[in-house]
Amino acid sequence: MANQSSVAVAQTGNNPFLRLVAALSTLAGWCSAAMIVAAIGITCQMIFVRFVLNASTIWQTEAVIYLAIGATLIGLPYVQRLRGHVNVDLIPLTLKPRARFVLAMFTLSISIIMVGIMLWHSYEFWHLTWERNWKSDTVWGVRLWIPYLALPVGFALFLLQLIADLVAILLKIEKPFGLGDA
């Protein structure tokens, strides 16, 4: 049986920045969970309307899709805070503390750059939908800037959590990969 990951919830110490980011990530997690619950409720309502009342549905499928995708994006920082993303710690386990520190700095820096690029492009995309007032090509005709707002918000909060993780390691509040002194 595999052991639990050696990395636990992101540590904040008494650092106000890290505590603020942790609070924002936790709030995002709760919002993400609420979106999942709403999607489940709407799905149940849609099933009732279709199969019990034998009526057609207009907005439910689209709303559930947007809520599920939005929950995924908004939940990114919370999952990062809980260290719930896929983690292969074979290499960090074999490294000495200094090399582990360098690897942590490298991986967090690359992640920050990649998520920053995603944030930039998602903001541009969201702004385009806002500026041109795009609507979906469905009967419901939802204004697309509303569900697409989950893109820049989710990536911004995820980026903030990654930066907080980097700061926590640099300030020695947290250990690289949660495995040992650097």
Number of C-alpha atoms within 10 A of each C-alpha: 3 4 5 7 14 12 17 13 14 21 20 19 13 9 13 10 13 22 16 14 23 24 13 17 26 18 16 24 21 16 16 23 17 14 22 19 15 16 21 15 13 18 16 13 13 21 16 13 14 13 10 9 10 10 12 10 14 13 15 17 14 14 17 20 13 19 23 19 18 22 24 20 21 30 26 23 29 27 19 19 23 16 17 15 11 7 10 9 13 8 9 19 14 10 12 12 17 13 14 22 21 13 17 19 18 13 12 16 15 12 15 19 13 13 18 18 13 17 21 16 14 21 20 13 17 20 16 14 18 17 10 10 11 14 15 11 8 10 9 14 13 16 14 18 20 13 16 20 19 23 23 23 18 23 24 23 22 28 23 21 26 21 17 22 27 21 18 21 19 15 12 13 17 22 21 26 20 16 17 16 13 16
